[in-house]
């Protein structure tokens, strides 16, 4: 299920930042539609703030955590469908500080989910300096986990986020990767973005990219945000929302 909020700010980016702060989400976890562009007015008088619509996903029913529930509690007299993974499968990047219950919860959920999917892979969980949990699915032939353009991997990441944050007052962020797919995809998107931007500048014609998820659109926006000769924005609705690379009258770069 999708929900959305509307936010305002002095600039489009300020309005987006306000929405992200209110929701406690990262930029790649939402899609943004610019409703009204910021207007400075004459001599700073009579201007209007930017207005954006921030859309995010919420679970339809509390069914997403079903897999870890089966691990934690099985009906009396019946074996659990998914055995809990051994704690030694969880690895921590930070200095030793005792057990991390959130990391164990993430590993348990993913182990159960992967077993139900009949995929031979092991989740290795680490935590970065920002407090995000990074999961690397380790195994062989993980193309089925990644899916077309990472769609299956995105779904696994989203389900994991729902499961570990369900009923929690403080939201934690979980990023799931396999075979370094996300880093490779980012590099590919960045190269593509600059090729398209060069074409836009050469012919002075806007180019609309293929539909992408919020994370991939964010990569394109970020890759081109320092270029003065193009600008980017998104159009359409999920799941067919697209990024437009538009010609700008700013100073061209050689």
Backbone as CSV, one residue per row, in Angstrom:
resi,resn,N_x,N_y,N_z,CA_x,CA_y,CA_z,C_x,C_y,C_z
1,UNK,0.843,-1.175,0.000,0.000,0.000,0.000,0.888,1.237,0.000
2,UNK,0.493,2.248,-0.776,1.250,3.483,-0.841,0.546,4.577,-0.054
3,UNK,1.315,5.362,0.679,0.812,6.541,1.352,1.674,7.723,0.958
4,UNK,1.182,8.918,1.155,1.950,10.088,0.765,1.650,11.249,1.700
5,UNK,2.603,12.168,1.769,2.429,13.406,2.504,2.876,14.546,1.600
6,UNK,2.379,15.741,1.863,2.782,16.921,1.116,3.581,17.832,2.034
7,UNK,4.708,18.327,1.530,5.599,19.169,2.326,6.009,20.392,1.520
8,UNK,6.347,21.445,2.223,6.789,22.672,1.572,8.168,23.062,2.080
9,UNK,8.846,23.893,1.321,10.162,24.384,1.703,10.574,25.518,0.794
10,UNK,11.627,26.203,1.167,12.093,27.328,0.348,12.505,26.875,-1.047
11,UNK,13.022,25.645,-1.135,13.398,25.057,-2.418,12.799,23.662,-2.496
12,UNK,12.862,23.059,-3.689,12.342,21.712,-3.857,13.107,20.728,-2.964
13,UNK,14.443,20.890,-2.905,15.243,19.988,-2.086,14.929,20.164,-0.605
14,UNK,14.673,21.407,-0.175,14.334,21.652,1.224,12.993,21.008,1.570
15,UNK,12.049,21.057,0.635,10.742,20.436,0.872,10.878,18.922,0.966
16,UNK,11.707,18.344,0.081,11.941,16.895,0.121,12.600,16.500,1.432
17,UNK,13.608,17.289,1.857,14.307,16.999,3.112,13.350,17.041,4.298
18,UNK,12.402,17.976,4.262,11.429,18.072,5.346,10.550,16.828,5.393
19,UNK,10.150,16.336,4.221,9.338,15.129,4.172,10.084,13.910,4.668
20,UNK,11.356,13.778,4.246,12.161,12.636,4.675,12.369,12.652,6.184
21,UNK,12.585,13.854,6.744,12.781,13.971,8.186,11.507,13.589,8.930
22,UNK,10.363,14.015,8.409,9.086,13.710,9.050,8.803,12.210,9.047
23,UNK,9.152,11.544,7.932,8.875,10.112,7.799,9.960,9.236,8.404
24,UNK,11.162,9.817,8.566,12.270,9.012,9.055,12.775,8.039,8.018
25,UNK,12.657,8.417,6.720,13.060,7.527,5.630,14.223,8.134,4.866
26,UNK,14.918,7.292,4.078,15.987,7.750,3.203,15.403,8.123,1.844
27,UNK,16.166,8.888,1.074,15.679,9.371,-0.230,15.323,8.236,-1.168
28,UNK,16.108,7.123,-1.116,15.845,6.023,-2.029,14.637,5.194,-1.650
29,UNK,14.052,5.457,-0.467,12.901,4.688,-0.017,11.575,5.359,-0.365
30,UNK,11.634,6.494,-1.029,10.417,7.221,-1.363,10.463,7.652,-2.822
31,UNK,9.309,8.061,-3.350,9.254,8.714,-4.650,8.695,10.115,-4.420
32,UNK,9.162,11.050,-5.223,8.823,12.453,-5.004,8.208,13.044,-6.265
33,UNK,7.133,13.766,-6.089,6.489,14.484,-7.182,6.454,15.973,-6.818
34,UNK,7.029,16.788,-7.677,7.029,18.234,-7.427,5.666,18.798,-7.828
35,UNK,4.926,19.319,-6.844,3.601,19.880,-7.096,3.682,21.348,-7.493
36,UNK,4.553,22.092,-6.811,4.718,23.514,-7.116,6.190,23.871,-6.994
37,UNK,6.722,24.546,-8.010,8.099,24.998,-7.961,8.204,26.232,-7.072
38,UNK,9.357,26.416,-6.442,9.572,27.590,-5.599,9.647,28.844,-6.475
39,UNK,9.046,29.916,-6.005,9.085,31.197,-6.709,9.601,32.256,-5.748
40,UNK,10.638,32.961,-6.188,11.263,33.942,-5.305,10.498,35.249,-5.215
41,UNK,9.673,35.548,-6.193,8.927,36.803,-6.171,9.789,37.976,-6.604
42,UNK,9.215,39.151,-6.539,9.934,40.351,-6.957,10.601,40.981,-5.752
43,UNK,11.962,41.086,-5.795,12.734,41.635,-4.691,12.474,40.871,-3.388
44,UNK,12.210,39.568,-3.535,11.982,38.750,-2.356,10.601,38.858,-1.767
45,UNK,9.683,39.582,-2.450,8.338,39.767,-1.925,7.355,39.007,-2.800
46,UNK,6.426,38.342,-2.139,5.374,37.649,-2.882,5.778,36.297,-3.426
47,UNK,6.896,35.761,-2.968,7.315,34.458,-3.457,6.495,33.334,-2.844
48,UNK,6.551,32.172,-3.481,5.845,30.994,-2.996,6.846,29.878,-2.717
49,UNK,6.641,29.119,-1.637,7.551,27.998,-1.359,7.306,26.850,-2.323
50,UNK,8.284,25.977,-2.408,8.115,24.763,-3.204,7.215,23.799,-2.447
51,UNK,6.453,23.008,-3.204,5.545,22.036,-2.599,5.760,20.698,-3.285
52,UNK,6.002,19.647,-2.506,6.250,18.327,-3.075,5.349,17.293,-2.411
53,UNK,5.141,16.208,-3.134,4.377,15.071,-2.620,5.336,13.910,-2.463
54,UNK,5.492,13.417,-1.233,6.418,12.328,-0.938,5.601,11.045,-0.717
55,UNK,5.837,10.048,-1.562,5.086,8.803,-1.497,5.976,7.685,-0.985
56,UNK,5.430,6.867,-0.084,6.201,5.779,0.507,5.316,4.547,0.658
57,UNK,5.954,3.403,0.807,5.250,2.130,0.896,5.017,1.747,2.354
58,UNK,3.837,1.211,2.643,3.541,0.629,3.949,2.898,-0.727,3.703
59,UNK,3.067,-1.678,4.605,2.484,-3.003,4.386,0.972,-2.958,4.438
60,UNK,0.316,-3.736,3.536,-1.140,-3.799,3.524,-1.672,-4.458,4.797
61,UNK,-1.082,-5.560,5.177,-1.503,-6.315,6.350,-0.247,-6.689,7.127
62,UNK,-0.377,-6.986,8.407,0.799,-7.396,9.189,1.221,-8.820,8.875
63,UNK,1.324,-9.149,7.552,1.684,-10.501,7.151,3.156,-10.625,6.818
64,UNK,3.818,-9.468,6.580,5.211,-9.519,6.190,6.094,-10.230,7.201
65,UNK,5.866,-10.005,8.531,6.729,-10.683,9.489,6.370,-12.140,9.707
66,UNK,5.529,-12.739,8.826,5.070,-14.109,9.030,6.228,-15.090,9.115
67,UNK,7.250,-14.904,8.255,8.366,-15.837,8.260,9.095,-15.869,9.591
68,UNK,9.496,-14.663,10.178,10.175,-14.742,11.459,9.283,-15.240,12.569
69,UNK,7.924,-14.978,12.471,7.018,-15.469,13.495,7.052,-16.991,13.533
70,UNK,7.126,-17.624,12.330,7.180,-19.081,12.274,8.453,-19.593,12.911
71,UNK,9.517,-18.777,12.799,10.777,-19.193,13.390,10.700,-19.100,14.901
72,UNK,10.098,-17.964,15.406,10.119,-17.721,16.835,9.129,-18.601,17.573
73,UNK,7.927,-18.818,17.003,6.899,-19.554,17.702,6.229,-20.538,16.750
74,UNK,6.203,-21.783,17.098,5.514,-22.796,16.305,4.362,-23.342,17.129
75,UNK,3.227,-23.665,16.501,2.100,-24.240,17.246,2.532,-25.478,18.004
76,UNK,1.934,-25.658,19.175,2.291,-26.801,20.001,2.032,-28.111,19.246
77,UNK,2.984,-28.978,19.319,2.824,-30.277,18.681,3.236,-30.281,17.223
78,UNK,3.596,-29.089,16.670,3.994,-29.024,15.268,5.379,-28.411,15.188
79,UNK,6.234,-28.916,14.315,7.583,-28.347,14.188,7.513,-27.017,13.455
80,UNK,8.439,-26.133,13.770,8.514,-24.849,13.062,8.901,-25.115,11.615
81,UNK,8.285,-24.349,10.702,8.595,-24.529,9.283,10.021,-24.116,8.977
82,UNK,10.496,-23.091,9.673,11.818,-22.555,9.363,12.682,-22.574,10.610
83,UNK,13.768,-23.318,10.635,14.639,-23.336,11.804,15.405,-22.030,11.931
84,UNK,15.563,-21.529,13.140,16.321,-20.297,13.364,17.785,-20.545,13.048
85,UNK,18.452,-19.592,12.417,19.869,-19.772,12.079,20.737,-19.703,13.324
86,UNK,21.874,-20.346,13.237,22.805,-20.316,14.358,23.357,-18.916,14.519
87,UNK,23.521,-18.404,15.749,24.003,-17.045,15.968,25.353,-16.792,15.338
88,UNK,26.209,-17.844,15.200,27.543,-17.609,14.660,27.513,-17.180,13.201
89,UNK,26.374,-17.234,12.533,26.295,-16.791,11.146,26.259,-15.270,11.030
90,UNK,26.058,-14.580,12.152,25.972,-13.124,12.145,27.354,-12.539,12.400
91,UNK,27.810,-11.628,11.549,29.098,-10.995,11.699,28.894,-9.518,11.949
92,UNK,29.763,-8.913,12.743,29.638,-7.507,13.083,30.900,-6.767,12.689
93,UNK,30.716,-5.616,12.040,31.865,-4.834,11.610,32.390,-3.961,12.742
94,UNK,31.525,-3.558,13.668,31.934,-2.674,14.742,32.773,-3.435,15.762
95,UNK,33.345,-2.680,16.700,34.125,-3.304,17.756,33.216,-4.177,18.601
96,UNK,33.749,-5.238,19.201,32.914,-6.134,19.993,32.147,-5.383,21.073
97,UNK,30.844,-5.584,21.117,30.018,-4.877,22.101,28.881,-5.785,22.536
98,UNK,29.112,-7.080,22.547,28.064,-8.008,22.940,27.168,-8.343,21.773
99,UNK,26.119,-9.105,22.047,25.211,-9.522,20.995,24.355,-8.347,20.540
100,UNK,24.013,-8.356,19.273,23.149,-7.322,18.698,21.817,-7.984,18.352
101,UNK,20.771,-7.729,19.122,19.493,-8.416,18.876,18.871,-8.054,17.533
102,UNK,19.091,-6.837,17.062,18.525,-6.443,15.771,19.196,-7.215,14.639
103,UNK,20.519,-7.361,14.713,21.238,-8.121,13.682,20.788,-9.574,13.678
104,UNK,20.585,-10.128,14.866,20.130,-11.514,14.949,18.713,-11.651,14.387
105,UNK,17.884,-10.652,14.633,16.511,-10.681,14.114,16.509,-10.623,12.589
106,UNK,17.379,-9.774,12.042,17.499,-9.663,10.586,17.966,-10.990,9.986
107,UNK,19.004,-11.566,10.591,19.546,-12.830,10.077,18.514,-13.944,10.167
108,UNK,17.760,-13.979,11.262,16.758,-15.024,11.432,15.651,-14.903,10.394
109,UNK,15.182,-13.667,10.177,14.114,-13.474,9.195,14.578,-13.881,7.803
110,UNK,15.760,-13.418,7.409,16.251,-13.708,6.065,16.561,-15.188,5.877
111,UNK,17.085,-15.824,6.890,17.354,-17.266,6.775,16.062,-18.026,6.534
112,UNK,15.014,-17.658,7.280,13.728,-18.313,7.082,13.135,-18.031,5.718
113,UNK,13.235,-16.775,5.286,12.692,-16.397,3.989,13.412,-17.113,2.857
114,UNK,14.739,-17.149,2.915,15.519,-17.801,1.862,15.229,-19.301,1.817
115,UNK,15.032,-19.914,2.974,14.729,-21.344,2.985,13.374,-21.607,2.341
116,UNK,12.397,-20.726,2.629,11.086,-20.879,1.996,11.180,-20.687,0.487
117,UNK,12.099,-19.842,0.061,12.303,-19.610,-1.372,13.166,-20.698,-2.006
118,UNK,13.663,-21.632,-1.166,14.525,-22.734,-1.615,15.790,-22.197,-2.269
119,UNK,16.362,-21.188,-1.615,17.604,-20.582,-2.090,18.697,-20.855,-1.078
120,UNK,19.825,-21.404,-1.544,20.947,-21.713,-0.681,21.828,-20.475,-0.548
121,UNK,21.583,-19.687,0.481,22.374,-18.482,0.722,22.374,-18.186,2.211
122,UNK,23.422,-17.524,2.662,23.574,-17.201,4.072,23.654,-15.682,4.239
123,UNK,22.826,-15.097,5.095,22.904,-13.651,5.328,24.023,-13.310,6.298
124,UNK,24.911,-12.424,5.897,25.969,-11.935,6.777,25.667,-10.471,7.076
125,UNK,25.484,-10.156,8.344,25.006,-8.837,8.754,26.133,-8.025,9.378
126,UNK,26.300,-6.801,8.916,27.237,-5.858,9.519,26.502,-4.546,9.758
127,UNK,27.140,-3.643,10.464,26.536,-2.346,10.774,27.541,-1.251,10.474
128,UNK,27.123,-0.228,9.724,28.058,0.832,9.362,28.071,1.936,10.411
129,UNK,28.853,2.979,10.150,29.012,4.063,11.113,27.728,4.858,11.315
130,UNK,26.838,4.845,10.326,25.570,5.569,10.440,24.509,4.769,11.189
131,UNK,24.832,3.543,11.545,23.872,2.714,12.265,22.985,1.880,11.368
132,UNK,23.212,1.915,10.049,22.436,1.094,9.128,22.958,-0.338,9.158
133,UNK,22.047,-1.285,8.955,22.429,-2.694,8.897,22.601,-3.104,7.433
134,UNK,23.772,-3.617,7.126,24.102,-4.035,5.763,24.140,-5.553,5.720
135,UNK,23.382,-6.127,4.802,23.291,-7.582,4.694,23.841,-8.023,3.345
136,UNK,24.792,-8.937,3.389,25.337,-9.528,2.169,24.884,-10.979,2.122
137,UNK,24.110,-11.320,1.087,23.659,-12.697,0.923,24.762,-13.474,0.207
138,UNK,25.316,-14.441,0.890,26.469,-15.168,0.369,26.026,-16.561,-0.067
139,UNK,26.332,-16.898,-1.310,25.981,-18.205,-1.842,26.388,-18.287,-3.303
140,UNK,25.925,-19.316,-3.979,26.240,-19.511,-5.388,24.983,-19.356,-6.238
141,UNK,25.188,-18.834,-7.443,24.092,-18.702,-8.411,22.900,-17.952,-7.798
142,UNK,23.145,-16.711,-7.401,22.117,-15.918,-6.720,21.343,-15.014,-7.676
143,UNK,21.358,-15.365,-8.948,20.591,-14.577,-9.913,19.114,-14.537,-9.573
144,UNK,18.593,-15.643,-9.028,17.183,-15.683,-8.652,16.876,-14.765,-7.490
145,UNK,17.851,-14.530,-6.615,17.662,-13.611,-5.495,17.645,-12.170,-5.983
146,UNK,18.487,-11.893,-6.975,18.588,-10.518,-7.483,17.384,-10.180,-8.355
147,UNK,17.048,-11.043,-9.294,15.906,-10.789,-10.164,16.212,-9.774,-11.251
148,UNK,15.206,-9.518,-12.089,15.374,-8.576,-13.191,15.560,-7.171,-12.645
149,UNK,16.708,-6.560,-12.978,17.039,-5.214,-12.522,16.915,-5.073,-11.006
150,UNK,17.197,-6.167,-10.283,17.213,-6.104,-8.831,15.850,-6.088,-8.170
151,UNK,14.782,-6.423,-8.926,13.429,-6.324,-8.371,13.214,-7.297,-7.212
152,UNK,13.715,-8.539,-7.348,13.545,-9.510,-6.262,14.346,-9.086,-5.038
153,UNK,15.557,-8.607,-5.247,16.393,-8.139,-4.142,15.720,-6.968,-3.422
154,UNK,15.120,-6.057,-4.181,14.405,-4.927,-3.576,13.234,-5.414,-2.730
155,UNK,12.511,-6.424,-3.241,11.368,-6.954,-2.494,11.826,-7.613,-1.193
156,UNK,12.941,-8.354,-1.248,13.484,-8.989,-0.046,13.893,-7.923,0.967
157,UNK,14.532,-6.872,0.487,14.952,-5.785,1.376,13.748,-5.115,2.024
158,UNK,12.698,-4.885,1.229,11.509,-4.235,1.755,10.816,-5.103,2.806
159,UNK,10.679,-6.392,2.530,10.069,-7.306,3.493,10.877,-7.365,4.787
160,UNK,12.190,-7.375,4.657,13.039,-7.423,5.843,12.850,-6.167,6.688
161,UNK,12.778,-5.009,6.009,12.549,-3.766,6.733,11.229,-3.781,7.483
162,UNK,10.164,-4.274,6.832,8.864,-4.371,7.498,8.948,-5.275,8.727
163,UNK,9.622,-6.413,8.565,9.663,-7.402,9.640,10.398,-6.879,10.872
164,UNK,11.573,-6.299,10.675,12.378,-5.893,11.828,11.882,-4.592,12.449
165,UNK,11.145,-3.779,11.690,10.648,-2.516,12.242,9.222,-2.623,12.771
166,UNK,8.578,-3.758,12.561,7.198,-3.923,13.005,7.104,-3.809,14.524
167,UNK,6.311,-2.867,14.996,6.116,-2.685,16.428,7.248,-1.970,17.134
168,UNK,8.235,-1.456,16.375,9.377,-0.774,16.975,9.157,0.738,16.988
169,UNK,9.551,1.375,18.074,9.404,2.834,18.169,10.455,3.533,17.320
170,UNK,11.656,2.990,17.273,12.741,3.596,16.510,13.020,2.760,15.271
171,UNK,12.927,3.384,14.130,13.103,2.676,12.865,14.582,2.453,12.579
172,UNK,14.912,1.254,12.106,16.274,0.976,11.647,16.239,0.745,10.137
173,UNK,17.339,1.020,9.500,17.426,0.886,8.050,18.233,-0.357,7.697
174,UNK,17.686,-1.157,6.787,18.334,-2.404,6.374,18.571,-2.362,4.868
175,UNK,19.795,-2.653,4.459,20.135,-2.713,3.038,20.616,-4.131,2.723
176,UNK,19.977,-4.746,1.739,20.293,-6.130,1.384,20.944,-6.156,0.007
177,UNK,22.047,-6.887,-0.094,22.778,-6.976,-1.362,23.187,-8.424,-1.596
178,UNK,23.506,-8.732,-2.854,23.988,-10.063,-3.222,24.925,-9.919,-4.406
179,UNK,26.073,-10.570,-4.299,27.071,-10.565,-5.375,27.443,-9.144,-5.790
180,UNK,27.444,-8.220,-4.838,27.810,-6.813,-5.077,26.947,-6.175,-6.166
181,UNK,25.716,-6.645,-6.265,24.837,-6.154,-7.330,24.615,-4.643,-7.242
182,UNK,24.357,-4.127,-6.043,23.977,-2.717,-5.922,25.101,-1.786,-6.356
183,UNK,26.338,-2.113,-5.987,27.467,-1.280,-6.403,27.626,-1.315,-7.923
184,UNK,27.479,-2.503,-8.504,27.595,-2.623,-9.963,26.468,-1.863,-10.655
185,UNK,25.257,-1.958,-10.115,24.104,-1.270,-10.700,24.274,0.243,-10.606
186,UNK,24.797,0.728,-9.468,25.021,2.161,-9.316,26.003,2.669,-10.365
187,UNK,27.102,1.948,-10.536,28.103,2.352,-11.527,27.497,2.384,-12.923
188,UNK,26.689,1.361,-13.250,26.054,1.304,-14.562,25.094,2.470,-14.767
189,UNK,24.298,2.776,-13.734,23.340,3.881,-13.838,24.052,5.221,-13.965
190,UNK,25.146,5.411,-13.232,25.884,6.663,-13.305,26.477,6.873,-14.700
191,UNK,27.055,5.803,-15.269,27.606,5.925,-16.628,26.497,6.236,-17.625
192,UNK,25.377,5.539,-17.498,24.251,5.776,-18.397,23.732,7.202,-18.264
193,UNK,23.641,7.698,-17.030,23.126,9.047,-16.796,23.981,10.091,-17.500
194,UNK,25.291,9.939,-17.423,26.173,10.919,-18.063,26.149,10.790,-19.587
195,UNK,26.003,9.573,-20.107,25.872,9.421,-21.556,24.607,10.120,-22.053
196,UNK,23.511,9.919,-21.328,22.256,10.556,-21.721,22.372,12.069,-21.591
197,UNK,23.005,12.550,-20.519,23.161,13.993,-20.323,23.961,14.614,-21.463
198,UNK,25.018,13.941,-21.892,25.811,14.453,-23.016,24.967,14.534,-24.291
199,UNK,24.121,13.538,-24.489,23.238,13.534,-25.661,22.224,14.666,-25.576
200,UNK,21.684,14.905,-24.371,20.714,15.981,-24.178,21.348,17.332,-24.512
201,UNK,22.573,17.541,-24.039,23.258,18.806,-24.297,23.598,18.951,-25.778
202,UNK,24.018,17.843,-26.400,24.417,17.907,-27.807,23.235,18.285,-28.704
203,UNK,22.086,17.684,-28.453,20.922,17.916,-29.315,19.905,18.892,-28.707
204,UNK,20.159,19.289,-27.450,19.261,20.218,-26.758,17.818,19.712,-26.754
205,UNK,17.696,18.440,-26.481,16.375,17.807,-26.406,16.313,16.934,-25.156
206,UNK,15.208,17.019,-24.445,15.036,16.231,-23.221,14.936,14.747,-23.545
207,UNK,15.374,13.907,-22.611,15.295,12.461,-22.764,14.606,11.880,-21.527
208,UNK,13.593,11.049,-21.754,12.889,10.375,-20.665,13.409,8.949,-20.556
209,UNK,13.899,8.586,-19.378,14.481,7.271,-19.167,13.404,6.218,-18.928
210,UNK,13.810,4.965,-18.934,12.879,3.865,-18.684,12.408,3.930,-17.227
211,UNK,11.289,3.288,-16.905,10.804,3.297,-15.518,11.854,2.723,-14.563
212,UNK,12.006,3.377,-13.422,12.955,2.939,-12.399,12.294,3.048,-11.039
213,UNK,12.823,2.277,-10.077,12.336,2.420,-8.712,12.943,3.663,-8.070
214,UNK,12.492,3.990,-6.857,12.915,5.228,-6.197,14.424,5.262,-5.987
215,UNK,15.012,4.131,-5.627,16.449,4.080,-5.387,17.236,4.384,-6.659
216,UNK,16.852,3.774,-7.774,17.575,3.989,-9.021,17.405,5.409,-9.521
217,UNK,16.207,5.975,-9.358,16.010,7.379,-9.756,16.894,8.297,-8.924
218,UNK,17.028,7.969,-7.654,17.883,8.767,-6.775,19.335,8.729,-7.250
219,UNK,19.795,7.572,-7.696,21.170,7.452,-8.198,21.371,8.368,-9.403
220,UNK,20.395,8.399,-10.315,20.500,9.245,-11.509,20.496,10.718,-11.120
221,UNK,19.571,11.114,-10.232,19.516,12.506,-9.787,20.846,12.927,-9.170
222,UNK,21.392,12.076,-8.311,22.640,12.400,-7.624,23.807,12.485,-8.594
223,UNK,23.835,11.575,-9.571,24.940,11.553,-10.535,25.016,12.839,-11.345
224,UNK,23.866,13.459,-11.593,23.827,14.637,-12.480,23.599,15.948,-11.744
225,UNK,23.512,15.917,-10.416,23.133,17.124,-9.698,24.191,18.235,-9.772
226,UNK,25.451,17.867,-10.023,26.504,18.871,-10.108,26.668,19.442,-11.518
227,UNK,25.951,18.917,-12.476,26.074,19.418,-13.850,25.177,20.630,-14.047
228,UNK,25.773,21.687,-14.604,25.007,22.914,-14.837,24.249,22.878,-16.156
229,UNK,24.601,21.929,-17.035,24.004,21.933,-18.368,22.744,21.086,-18.478
230,UNK,22.411,20.330,-17.413,21.179,19.542,-17.429,20.509,19.623,-16.061
231,UNK,19.244,19.295,-16.042,18.512,19.154,-14.791,17.682,17.883,-14.876
232,UNK,17.280,17.332,-13.736,16.501,16.097,-13.735,15.254,16.251,-12.876
233,UNK,14.213,15.552,-13.260,12.994,15.496,-12.462,12.251,14.220,-12.838
234,UNK,11.274,13.844,-12.031,10.553,12.597,-12.261,9.108,12.865,-12.649
235,UNK,8.560,11.975,-13.468,7.180,12.086,-13.910,6.505,10.724,-13.790
236,UNK,5.163,10.729,-13.787,4.432,9.473,-13.766,4.206,8.963,-12.358
237,UNK,3.579,7.815,-12.254,3.265,7.191,-10.977,3.892,5.806,-10.915
238,UNK,4.114,5.339,-9.695,4.677,4.002,-9.504,3.711,2.940,-10.035
239,UNK,4.200,1.864,-10.598,5.605,1.476,-10.739,6.241,1.941,-12.048
240,UNK,5.572,2.851,-12.751,6.075,3.306,-14.053,6.607,4.731,-13.996
241,UNK,7.093,5.131,-12.832,7.631,6.475,-12.695,8.988,6.560,-13.394
242,UNK,9.211,7.644,-14.124,10.415,7.789,-14.943,11.159,9.072,-14.591
243,UNK,12.449,9.073,-14.867,13.279,10.263,-14.692,13.487,10.928,-16.047
244,UNK,13.349,12.249,-16.063,13.584,13.034,-17.266,14.902,13.784,-17.105
245,UNK,15.789,13.661,-18.081,17.013,14.452,-18.123,16.756,15.584,-19.108
246,UNK,16.730,16.824,-18.598,16.315,17.966,-19.406,17.474,18.923,-19.648
247,UNK,17.449,19.538,-20.807,18.475,20.519,-21.157,18.306,21.766,-20.300
248,UNK,19.421,22.289,-19.809,19.398,23.481,-18.967,20.176,24.590,-19.654
249,UNK,19.805,25.824,-19.350,20.485,26.970,-19.948,21.745,27.355,-19.175
250,UNK,22.122,26.527,-18.187,23.304,26.826,-17.400,24.571,26.696,-18.224
251,UNK,25.687,27.043,-17.597,26.978,26.995,-18.291,27.335,25.555,-18.638
252,UNK,27.645,25.316,-19.899,27.969,23.954,-20.345,29.353,23.550,-19.881
253,UNK,29.507,22.275,-19.664,30.818,21.738,-19.311,31.396,20.996,-20.500
254,UNK,32.661,21.125,-20.678,33.319,20.436,-21.792,33.646,19.011,-21.411
